[in-house]
Amino acid sequence: MSRVSALFDLQQTDSKIDSHTATITNLDSAIADTSVLDGVRAAVGTAEAAFVTARSRLRELEATAAQQEDHANKLEKQLYEGRIKGQKEMAAAQTEIDTFRKLKKETDDESVEAMVGLEDAETVYNEAKEKLAATEAEWQRAVTAYREERSRLEAELGPLNAERQKHLKMVMPPDIPLYEKLRQQKQGVAVSEVLYGKICSKCRMELPLVRQREIKGGTAIVTCPSCGRILYHKF
């Protein structure tokens, strides 16, 4: 195994570890992200509040209508039973009865509108609850899949880390600091494979002829003059 091929093998394993780790992080974020659920739950809360308000309003109107009807009926009964004496008093009572009957009619009209509003609010509330149930079920399925994928990737990290240690032992100790430094600087990729014997696979730049000759030796560390990565040429 050449000096550079040992670094390339290490890079391949490190890239797999990085990919697994990044995916696990993304899965953890997806599992923790309940924003969609929160939004639907908030919509249910809003719909429920509107339904409760509409129901309360209808009950208030029905109670008011009952009170108006009761008041008018009591006055009517007093008139029929002769308990209200005098023309002036009787006329005032009749006027009051007519006023409450008119108010009762207006309240009944409002009640009809309130009943329609309540039915609409109940429909919206029920639809919101159905959407929440569907969203929760979908979210749970997704989370289950995320957790299964996370477990699979986490289980693979152990063997990958063992493989990394194996490859690390094959790398010349003086090359490790440069490799790790480039990994930090180059988004985790320190080694770039050379394509067609002359193109850096990472930055896609064509290498000068002198570099092309150098990498074919396979014994020295040669870096790309464009991106600075260690160049690996597969023989």
FENUR-V808041 format. One record per residue. N is the residue number from 1. SS is DSSP state (hx for helix, st for strand, lp for the rest). OMEGA is omega as a letter, one per 30 degrees, with the letter a starting at -180 (NA if undefined). Layout:
n=N ss=SS omega=OMEGA
n=N ss=SS omega=OMEGA
This chain:
n=1 ss=lp omega=a
n=2 ss=lp omega=a
n=3 ss=hx omega=a
n=4 ss=hx omega=l
n=5 ss=hx omega=l
n=6 ss=hx omega=l
n=7 ss=hx omega=a
n=8 ss=hx omega=l
n=9 ss=hx omega=l
n=10 ss=hx omega=l
n=11 ss=hx omega=l
n=12 ss=hx omega=l
n=13 ss=hx omega=l
n=14 ss=hx omega=l
n=15 ss=hx omega=l
n=16 ss=hx omega=l
n=17 ss=hx omega=l
n=18 ss=hx omega=a
n=19 ss=hx omega=l
n=20 ss=hx omega=a
n=21 ss=hx omega=l
n=22 ss=hx omega=l
n=23 ss=hx omega=l
n=24 ss=hx omega=l
n=25 ss=hx omega=l
n=26 ss=hx omega=l
n=27 ss=hx omega=l
n=28 ss=hx omega=l
n=29 ss=hx omega=l
n=30 ss=hx omega=l
n=31 ss=hx omega=a
n=32 ss=hx omega=a
n=33 ss=lp omega=l
n=34 ss=lp omega=a
n=35 ss=hx omega=l
n=36 ss=hx omega=l
n=37 ss=hx omega=a
n=38 ss=hx omega=l
n=39 ss=hx omega=l
n=40 ss=hx omega=l
n=41 ss=hx omega=l
n=42 ss=hx omega=l
n=43 ss=hx omega=l
n=44 ss=hx omega=l
n=45 ss=hx omega=l
n=46 ss=hx omega=a
n=47 ss=hx omega=l
n=48 ss=hx omega=l
n=49 ss=hx omega=l
n=50 ss=hx omega=l
n=51 ss=hx omega=a
n=52 ss=hx omega=l
n=53 ss=hx omega=l
n=54 ss=hx omega=l
n=55 ss=hx omega=l
n=56 ss=hx omega=l
n=57 ss=hx omega=l
n=58 ss=hx omega=l
n=59 ss=hx omega=l
n=60 ss=hx omega=l
n=61 ss=hx omega=l
n=62 ss=hx omega=l
n=63 ss=hx omega=l
n=64 ss=hx omega=l
n=65 ss=hx omega=l
n=66 ss=hx omega=l
n=67 ss=hx omega=l
n=68 ss=hx omega=l
n=69 ss=hx omega=a
n=70 ss=hx omega=a
n=71 ss=hx omega=l
n=72 ss=hx omega=a
n=73 ss=hx omega=l
n=74 ss=hx omega=l
n=75 ss=hx omega=l
n=76 ss=hx omega=l
n=77 ss=hx omega=l
n=78 ss=hx omega=l
n=79 ss=hx omega=a
n=80 ss=hx omega=a
n=81 ss=lp omega=l
n=82 ss=lp omega=a
n=83 ss=lp omega=l
n=84 ss=lp omega=a
n=85 ss=lp omega=l
n=86 ss=lp omega=a
n=87 ss=hx omega=a
n=88 ss=hx omega=a
n=89 ss=hx omega=a
n=90 ss=hx omega=l
n=91 ss=hx omega=l
n=92 ss=hx omega=l
n=93 ss=hx omega=l
n=94 ss=hx omega=l
n=95 ss=hx omega=l
n=96 ss=hx omega=l
n=97 ss=hx omega=l
n=98 ss=hx omega=l
n=99 ss=hx omega=a
n=100 ss=hx omega=l
n=101 ss=hx omega=l
n=102 ss=hx omega=l
n=103 ss=hx omega=l
n=104 ss=hx omega=l
n=105 ss=hx omega=l
n=106 ss=hx omega=l
n=107 ss=hx omega=l
n=108 ss=hx omega=l
n=109 ss=hx omega=l
n=110 ss=hx omega=a
n=111 ss=hx omega=l
n=112 ss=hx omega=l
n=113 ss=hx omega=a
n=114 ss=hx omega=l
n=115 ss=hx omega=l
n=116 ss=hx omega=l
n=117 ss=hx omega=l
n=118 ss=hx omega=l
n=119 ss=hx omega=l
n=120 ss=hx omega=a
n=121 ss=hx omega=l
n=122 ss=hx omega=l
n=123 ss=hx omega=l
n=124 ss=hx omega=a
n=125 ss=hx omega=l
n=126 ss=hx omega=l
n=127 ss=hx omega=l
n=128 ss=hx omega=l
n=129 ss=hx omega=l
n=130 ss=hx omega=l
n=131 ss=hx omega=l
n=132 ss=hx omega=l
n=133 ss=hx omega=l
n=134 ss=hx omega=a
n=135 ss=hx omega=l
n=136 ss=hx omega=l
n=137 ss=hx omega=l
n=138 ss=hx omega=l
n=139 ss=hx omega=a
n=140 ss=hx omega=l
n=141 ss=hx omega=a
n=142 ss=hx omega=a
n=143 ss=hx omega=l
n=144 ss=hx omega=l
n=145 ss=hx omega=l
n=146 ss=hx omega=a
n=147 ss=hx omega=l
n=148 ss=hx omega=l
n=149 ss=hx omega=l
n=150 ss=hx omega=l
n=151 ss=hx omega=l
n=152 ss=hx omega=a
n=153 ss=hx omega=l
n=154 ss=hx omega=l
n=155 ss=hx omega=a
n=156 ss=hx omega=a
n=157 ss=hx omega=l
n=158 ss=hx omega=l
n=159 ss=hx omega=l
n=160 ss=hx omega=l
n=161 ss=hx omega=l
n=162 ss=hx omega=l
n=163 ss=hx omega=l
n=164 ss=hx omega=l
n=165 ss=hx omega=l
n=166 ss=hx omega=l
n=167 ss=hx omega=a
n=168 ss=hx omega=l
n=169 ss=hx omega=a
n=170 ss=hx omega=a
n=171 ss=lp omega=l
n=172 ss=lp omega=a
n=173 ss=hx omega=l
n=174 ss=hx omega=a
n=175 ss=hx omega=a
n=176 ss=hx omega=a
n=177 ss=hx omega=l
n=178 ss=hx omega=l
n=179 ss=hx omega=a
n=180 ss=hx omega=l
n=181 ss=hx omega=l
n=182 ss=hx omega=l
n=183 ss=hx omega=a
n=184 ss=hx omega=a
n=185 ss=hx omega=a
n=186 ss=lp omega=l
n=187 ss=lp omega=l
n=188 ss=lp omega=a
n=189 ss=lp omega=a
n=190 ss=lp omega=a
n=191 ss=st omega=l
n=192 ss=st omega=l
n=193 ss=st omega=l
n=194 ss=st omega=l
n=195 ss=st omega=l
n=196 ss=lp omega=l
n=197 ss=lp omega=a
n=198 ss=lp omega=a
n=199 ss=st omega=l
n=200 ss=st omega=a
n=201 ss=lp omega=a
n=202 ss=lp omega=a
n=203 ss=lp omega=l
n=204 ss=lp omega=l
n=205 ss=lp omega=l
n=206 ss=st omega=a
n=207 ss=lp omega=l
n=208 ss=lp omega=a
n=209 ss=hx omega=a
n=210 ss=hx omega=l
n=211 ss=hx omega=l
n=212 ss=hx omega=l
n=213 ss=hx omega=a
n=214 ss=hx omega=a
n=215 ss=hx omega=a
n=216 ss=lp omega=l
n=217 ss=lp omega=l
n=218 ss=lp omega=a
n=219 ss=lp omega=a
n=220 ss=lp omega=l
n=221 ss=lp omega=l
n=222 ss=lp omega=a
n=223 ss=st omega=l
n=224 ss=lp omega=a
n=225 ss=lp omega=a
n=226 ss=lp omega=a
n=227 ss=lp omega=l
n=228 ss=lp omega=a
n=229 ss=lp omega=l
n=230 ss=st omega=a
n=231 ss=st omega=l
n=232 ss=st omega=l
n=233 ss=lp omega=a
n=234 ss=lp omega=a
n=235 ss=lp omega=NA
